[in-house]
């Protein structure tokens, strides 16, 4: 079933970087090699953007991390050359991840309730984003925050109806198991306190064992006939050996991992 479009005021941004061998996904690359890691990262990113475009064709963004070797213009140009022409492209700005997320949400929330989604969750169900946006759209007299916890203690999604400010901007420690819990604690302790809602936990892909788990989930969905459903990450599935439609046979290249 095709997901319903979100209101034009609602924005979805994928937070990531240009997929290149040796740039990013270092833990995954240790298990599968730099070339394969970059190929997978590109599929994760583009599948995530396709999912966002299906929900918000006028409000999908790619917030790209600047590369050390590039100036801002080069990073933006590389991003625009990679993504669908309907995707808005912007540069992440700030000294650390939290500051960059706050900067992005401050800009996006001037248009309406907004969510940021990591570039390494290619099989995140569209229903998660729809639920986050439904919560943020409810009238409230207090600021609202939605967290999509990651199974490792971080989060795969963060949404807000205004800029989160200090809870992200002033917290330089990221990539640890306590990130989601700390963000929740800071939000509820703020003045005024934020109303915080949480989605079910989902899995991101950082290491080879995460990739095997992803392949297992895709394999189960493929066997169940879910590859025709909205949100099917067709590029990622093909790289892991699953074509978009059941019965099409194994994909070219590497055999299914865990399938």
TORVOMAR-597050 format. One record per residue (C-alpha): x, y, z; residue in one letter. Coordinates in steps of 0.02 Angstrom, whole numbers, padded with zeros to 5 digits, m for minus. Layout:
BEGIN
{atom {X, Y, Z}, "A"}
...
// end
This chain:
BEGIN
{atom {00000, 00000, 00000}, "X"}
{atom {00067, 00172, m00045}, "X"}
{atom {00092, 00282, 00109}, "X"}
{atom {m00011, 00441, 00120}, "X"}
{atom {00078, 00603, 00080}, "X"}
{atom {00121, 00710, 00228}, "X"}
{atom {00064, 00893, 00230}, "X"}
{atom {00178, 01004, 00128}, "X"}
{atom {00234, 01095, 00286}, "X"}
{atom {00311, 00938, 00359}, "X"}
{atom {00494, 00906, 00317}, "X"}
{atom {00601, 00748, 00316}, "X"}
{atom {00789, 00759, 00309}, "X"}
{atom {00913, 00619, 00285}, "X"}
{atom {01073, 00655, 00379}, "X"}
{atom {01227, 00580, 00298}, "X"}
{atom {01382, 00602, 00193}, "X"}
{atom {01437, 00570, 00015}, "X"}
{atom {01471, 00381, 00002}, "X"}
{atom {01653, 00357, m00048}, "X"}
{atom {01777, 00216, m00014}, "X"}
{atom {01875, 00258, 00141}, "X"}
{atom {01758, 00399, 00193}, "X"}
{atom {01637, 00348, 00329}, "X"}
{atom {01567, 00176, 00375}, "X"}
{atom {01739, 00129, 00441}, "X"}
{atom {01675, m00006, 00558}, "X"}
{atom {01572, m00084, 00419}, "X"}
{atom {01722, m00072, 00301}, "X"}
{atom {01827, m00173, 00422}, "X"}
{atom {01708, m00318, 00395}, "X"}
{atom {01663, m00302, 00210}, "X"}
{atom {01800, m00193, 00133}, "X"}
{atom {01800, m00009, 00087}, "X"}
{atom {01727, m00027, m00088}, "X"}
{atom {01583, m00137, m00029}, "X"}
{atom {01549, m00022, 00120}, "X"}
{atom {01538, 00130, 00005}, "X"}
{atom {01423, 00036, m00115}, "X"}
{atom {01309, m00011, 00029}, "X"}
{atom {01313, 00165, 00102}, "X"}
{atom {01257, 00235, m00066}, "X"}
{atom {01112, 00111, m00073}, "X"}
{atom {01062, 00150, 00108}, "X"}
{atom {01060, 00337, 00072}, "X"}
{atom {00963, 00327, m00091}, "X"}
{atom {00837, 00204, m00021}, "X"}
{atom {00810, 00319, 00128}, "X"}
{atom {00781, 00467, 00012}, "X"}
{atom {00658, 00365, m00094}, "X"}
{atom {00561, 00323, 00064}, "X"}
{atom {00557, 00508, 00111}, "X"}
{atom {00503, 00562, m00063}, "X"}
{atom {00358, 00439, m00056}, "X"}
{atom {00299, 00525, 00103}, "X"}
{atom {00349, 00706, 00071}, "X"}
{atom {00384, 00738, m00114}, "X"}
{atom {00397, 00926, m00083}, "X"}
{atom {00484, 00916, 00085}, "X"}
{atom {00628, 00791, 00070}, "X"}
{atom {00804, 00849, 00111}, "X"}
{atom {00980, 00779, 00108}, "X"}
{atom {01087, 00863, 00239}, "X"}
{atom {01262, 00818, 00185}, "X"}
{atom {01416, 00820, 00297}, "X"}
{atom {01557, 00923, 00221}, "X"}
{atom {01709, 00821, 00172}, "X"}
{atom {01877, 00875, 00242}, "X"}
{atom {01952, 00878, 00068}, "X"}
{atom {01809, 00981, m00009}, "X"}
{atom {01745, 01155, 00015}, "X"}
{atom {01560, 01180, 00050}, "X"}
{atom {01520, 01211, m00133}, "X"}
{atom {01603, 01050, m00188}, "X"}
{atom {01510, 00948, m00056}, "X"}
{atom {01343, 01022, m00108}, "X"}
{atom {01380, 00994, m00292}, "X"}
{atom {01427, 00812, m00260}, "X"}
{atom {01267, 00787, m00161}, "X"}
{atom {01158, 00864, m00295}, "X"}
{atom {01239, 00753, m00425}, "X"}
{atom {01196, 00599, m00323}, "X"}
{atom {01015, 00624, m00273}, "X"}
{atom {00846, 00640, m00358}, "X"}
{atom {00813, 00815, m00426}, "X"}
{atom {00664, 00834, m00309}, "X"}
{atom {00775, 00821, m00155}, "X"}
{atom {00828, 00984, m00072}, "X"}
{atom {01012, 00982, m00026}, "X"}
{atom {01089, 01077, 00120}, "X"}
{atom {01253, 01072, 00213}, "X"}
{atom {01272, 01013, 00392}, "X"}
{atom {01345, 01153, 00497}, "X"}
{atom {01419, 01145, 00671}, "X"}
{atom {01569, 01079, 00769}, "X"}
{atom {01491, 00911, 00813}, "X"}
{atom {01341, 00802, 00769}, "X"}
{atom {01225, 00877, 00899}, "X"}
{atom {01258, 01054, 00842}, "X"}
{atom {01232, 01003, 00661}, "X"}
{atom {01066, 00920, 00701}, "X"}
{atom {01008, 01074, 00798}, "X"}
{atom {01059, 01187, 00653}, "X"}
{atom {00960, 01080, 00530}, "X"}
{atom {00804, 01070, 00638}, "X"}
{atom {00810, 01257, 00671}, "X"}
{atom {00803, 01288, 00484}, "X"}
{atom {00677, 01151, 00441}, "X"}
{atom {00555, 01191, 00582}, "X"}
{atom {00527, 01364, 00510}, "X"}
{atom {00430, 01269, 00376}, "X"}
{atom {00338, 01150, 00493}, "X"}
{atom {00365, 00997, 00604}, "X"}
{atom {00520, 00905, 00546}, "X"}
{atom {00615, 00744, 00570}, "X"}
{atom {00796, 00696, 00541}, "X"}
{atom {00830, 00515, 00494}, "X"}
{atom {01000, 00432, 00488}, "X"}
{atom {01067, 00374, 00321}, "X"}
{atom {01104, 00199, 00387}, "X"}
{atom {00927, 00135, 00419}, "X"}
{atom {00872, 00081, 00245}, "X"}
{atom {00729, m00030, 00306}, "X"}
{atom {00653, 00092, 00431}, "X"}
{atom {00465, 00072, 00401}, "X"}
{atom {00378, 00226, 00328}, "X"}
{atom {00248, 00205, 00465}, "X"}
{atom {00378, 00259, 00593}, "X"}
{atom {00400, 00427, 00507}, "X"}
{atom {00212, 00447, 00485}, "X"}
{atom {00186, 00414, 00671}, "X"}
{atom {00320, 00539, 00719}, "X"}
{atom {00241, 00672, 00609}, "X"}
{atom {00066, 00635, 00675}, "X"}
{atom {00127, 00663, 00853}, "X"}
{atom {00216, 00825, 00807}, "X"}
{atom {00062, 00891, 00717}, "X"}
{atom {m00049, 00879, 00871}, "X"}
{atom {m00085, 01049, 00951}, "X"}
{atom {00015, 01072, 01110}, "X"}
{atom {00059, 01213, 01224}, "X"}
{atom {00234, 01144, 01253}, "X"}
{atom {00380, 01103, 01137}, "X"}
{atom {00372, 00928, 01064}, "X"}
{atom {00510, 00802, 01029}, "X"}
{atom {00502, 00629, 00952}, "X"}
{atom {00643, 00504, 00969}, "X"}
{atom {00666, 00345, 00868}, "X"}
{atom {00784, 00242, 00976}, "X"}
{atom {00917, 00134, 00898}, "X"}
{atom {00943, m00040, 00967}, "X"}
{atom {01120, 00011, 01020}, "X"}
{atom {01061, 00155, 01130}, "X"}
{atom {01074, 00297, 01006}, "X"}
{atom {00932, 00354, 00896}, "X"}
{atom {00891, 00329, 00713}, "X"}
{atom {00764, 00472, 00706}, "X"}
{atom {00737, 00635, 00796}, "X"}
{atom {00591, 00751, 00763}, "X"}
{atom {00535, 00917, 00834}, "X"}
{atom {00413, 01059, 00808}, "X"}
{atom {00548, 01190, 00846}, "X"}
{atom {00738, 01199, 00865}, "X"}
{atom {00796, 01085, 01008}, "X"}
{atom {00933, 01207, 01057}, "X"}
{atom {01046, 01167, 01204}, "X"}
{atom {00997, 00983, 01222}, "X"}
{atom {01084, 00950, 01056}, "X"}
{atom {01192, 01104, 01026}, "X"}
{atom {01285, 01099, 01192}, "X"}
{atom {01311, 00911, 01203}, "X"}
{atom {01469, 00862, 01108}, "X"}
{atom {01468, 00676, 01157}, "X"}
{atom {01388, 00570, 01021}, "X"}
{atom {01403, 00392, 00960}, "X"}
{atom {01384, 00315, 01133}, "X"}
{atom {01255, 00196, 01203}, "X"}
{atom {01175, 00327, 01316}, "X"}
{atom {01135, 00458, 01183}, "X"}
{atom {00947, 00428, 01172}, "X"}
{atom {00923, 00419, 01360}, "X"}
{atom {01027, 00576, 01388}, "X"}
{atom {00930, 00674, 01256}, "X"}
{atom {00765, 00620, 01335}, "X"}
{atom {00827, 00671, 01507}, "X"}
{atom {00886, 00842, 01448}, "X"}
{atom {00722, 00873, 01356}, "X"}
{atom {00612, 00834, 01506}, "X"}
{atom {00724, 00938, 01622}, "X"}
{atom {00721, 01092, 01509}, "X"}
{atom {00624, 01250, 01548}, "X"}
{atom {00489, 01232, 01490}, "X"}
{atom {00498, 01042, 01482}, "X"}
{atom {00476, 00960, 01314}, "X"}
{atom {00341, 00831, 01283}, "X"}
{atom {00443, 00681, 01228}, "X"}
{atom {00371, 00532, 01135}, "X"}
{atom {00466, 00379, 01078}, "X"}
{atom {00444, 00259, 00934}, "X"}
{atom {00489, 00076, 00944}, "X"}
{atom {00674, 00041, 00932}, "X"}
{atom {00749, 00004, 00761}, "X"}
{atom {00918, m00052, 00699}, "X"}
{atom {01052, 00048, 00609}, "X"}
{atom {01196, m00029, 00513}, "X"}
{atom {01368, 00009, 00584}, "X"}
{atom {01460, m00157, 00576}, "X"}
{atom {01462, m00319, 00478}, "X"}
{atom {01350, m00406, 00605}, "X"}
{atom {01222, m00266, 00585}, "X"}
{atom {01227, m00296, 00398}, "X"}
{atom {01193, m00481, 00425}, "X"}
{atom {01045, m00437, 00536}, "X"}
{atom {00979, m00318, 00402}, "X"}
{atom {00994, m00455, 00272}, "X"}
{atom {00898, m00572, 00386}, "X"}
{atom {00757, m00447, 00404}, "X"}
{atom {00751, m00416, 00216}, "X"}
{atom {00757, m00602, 00182}, "X"}
{atom {00608, m00633, 00296}, "X"}
{atom {00512, m00489, 00217}, "X"}
{atom {00555, m00550, 00042}, "X"}
{atom {00496, m00726, 00082}, "X"}
{atom {00334, m00654, 00153}, "X"}
{atom {00304, m00559, m00009}, "X"}
{atom {00333, m00388, 00067}, "X"}
{atom {00454, m00331, m00067}, "X"}
{atom {00311, m00248, m00161}, "X"}
{atom {00263, m00144, m00009}, "X"}
{atom {00298, 00042, 00010}, "X"}
{atom {00468, 00075, 00085}, "X"}
{atom {00553, m00081, 00016}, "X"}
{atom {00738, m00032, 00004}, "X"}
{atom {00762, m00098, m00172}, "X"}
{atom {00945, m00048, m00196}, "X"}
{atom {01000, m00118, m00029}, "X"}
{atom {00898, m00277, m00055}, "X"}
{atom {00974, m00303, m00227}, "X"}
{atom {01151, m00285, m00158}, "X"}
{atom {01110, m00416, m00027}, "X"}
{atom {01038, m00534, m00157}, "X"}
{atom {00852, m00495, m00155}, "X"}
{atom {00763, m00423, m00306}, "X"}
{atom {00612, m00310, m00278}, "X"}
{atom {00485, m00444, m00328}, "X"}
{atom {00474, m00621, m00257}, "X"}
{atom {00510, m00755, m00384}, "X"}
{atom {00635, m00651, m00481}, "X"}
{atom {00780, m00755, m00419}, "X"}
{atom {00937, m00707, m00324}, "X"}
{atom {01016, m00540, m00365}, "X"}
{atom {01178, m00519, m00458}, "X"}
{atom {01337, m00501, m00361}, "X"}
{atom {01355, m00561, m00183}, "X"}
{atom {01238, m00700, m00125}, "X"}
{atom {01109, m00659, 00010}, "X"}
{atom {01191, m00632, 00179}, "X"}
{atom {01097, m00731, 00308}, "X"}
{atom {00965, m00777, 00179}, "X"}
// end
